[in-house]
Amino acid sequence: MDRTDNRILKIMQQDGRISNQALADEVGISTAACWRRVRALEDEGLITGYAAILDRTKANLNLCAFVHITLARHFKESTTSFEEAILERPEVLECFATTGDADFILRVVTEGIESLDVFLSESLFTLPQISQVRSNIALRELKFTTALPLS
């Protein structure tokens, strides 16, 4: 990846709908060269997809929680079945295997506290692999970005 690719990616992270012509003009290369570079970045898997970023509160998803999961056992089968169960839950936007007190941290978005309670009770608490669940409710969102800090 060179400087031009880096500039292309920075611009595309800010405006994923930018036209190839506008992107080429912004980067200072021809439209054909720009198209080839973007295509190569997609083929290499650096650009993994395109999506609309929604305002969750306008979509009536007002509660964001960080759920810390500790597994009862650390066998591969136990971890794999937990991961499979989490992948099926649309409320879980992100899931990280972590070090420290929790084995996993989930970012969960729901309509409110009642729907979070239903998610916890009917989805997480029913998984036999889990020994402990702790939740933190986000009070305010100070920063949200999907853009990676490219140099």
N, C-alpha and C positions, 0 to 999 in steps of 0.2 A: 504494500500500500504506500503510495507516494503522497506528496502534498496535495496534488489535484484530487485524488481519491478522498483524502481527508476533508478537503473543502466541500466536495460533493456531498459527503455524508453529513457534515455539519449543517449544510443548507437543507438537505432533505429531512433531517430530524426536526427542523423548525417548521418546514412546510412540505409535508409528504405529497401534496397535490400539485407542487410546482411543475410547470410544463418543462419538457426537455429543452425547448428553446430558451426559456427564462433561466433555467439552471445552467445551460451552456454559456449564456451571456454573463451570468453572475460569476462563473468560474473562469471565463475567458478562454474557452476552447470552442471548437466547432460543434454543431449539434450532433453530427455523426460520431465524433470522438466521445462526446458526452454520453450518448446512447450506448456505445460500446462499453464504456467504463461502468455505467450503472448496471448493464447486463452482466458484466464480469463480476461485479460486487454481489449481484444476486446469485450467480452461478457458484461463486465461492462460498456462499452461505453467510456472508457478512450482513447482507440485507436479507432478513428472514421472512418479511412480509410487510403488508401495508394495512393500516387500520384507522378508523375514525376514533378519536379520543373523546369520550363522553364526559359530561359534567354529571357525576354520580348523584348529586343532590337534586338536580333537575330531573333525573330518572327515578326519583323517590327512593334512593338508596342512601339514607341519611346517616347510617351508623357504620363506622369503620372500627374494627377491633383487631388487635394483635393477640393471637392465641398461641400460647406456649405449651407444647406437648412433650411429655416425658413418657417414653415407652417402658413397659414392664420388663420386656426382654429385648436383647439386642441380637437376635438371630436373624439371618437373612430372610427367612420365610415370613417372620413377623413384620420386619421392616417393609418388605415388598408388598405384603397385603395391606398394610397401613397406607403406603404410597398410592397403591391402586385405588383405594377407597377415597383418598383425598382428591385424586385427579378427576374423579367423577362429580365432585361437588362444585356447582357454579358459583357459590358464595365465596369460595376460596380463590382469590385472585393471584396470590403468590404463596409458595411454600418453600421454605429453606431448611435444609439439614444444617444444624448449628452445633457449635461447641458451647460449653457452659452448662447452666442449669437445665435447659430444655434441649431435647433432641431435635425438635422441629419448631419453627415459628411460622405461623400462617397469618396472612393478611386477609381478613374476612370482611366482606361488605354485605350489609343487609338493610332492610327498610327501617328497622328500629330494634329496640331491646327485646321485644317479644319475638321477633323473627330470629334474632341471635340465639335466644333461649331455645327455640325450636330446633335450630341447627345443632346447637350443642347437645341437647337432650336426645334428639332422634338420629343424629349422625355420628358425632364424636363419642358420646358416652356409651354408645352401643358397641364400639370397637373394642374387642377384648385385648388388643395389643397395648392399649393406653393405660398407664398407671396414674398419670396426673395431668390435669388441664388447668392452666391459669390464663386469664384473659385481662387485657388492658384495653380500655375504650379510648379512642382518640377523641379529644375534646375539640381541637382545632387542627386544621391542615395548614401548616405554614409553608410547605413547599411540596409540590408534586411535579415531577418531570419524568419523561420517558427517554430523554436525550442523554446519551452517554457522554462523559467528559473527554472528548477526543482532543488531543494536543495539536 
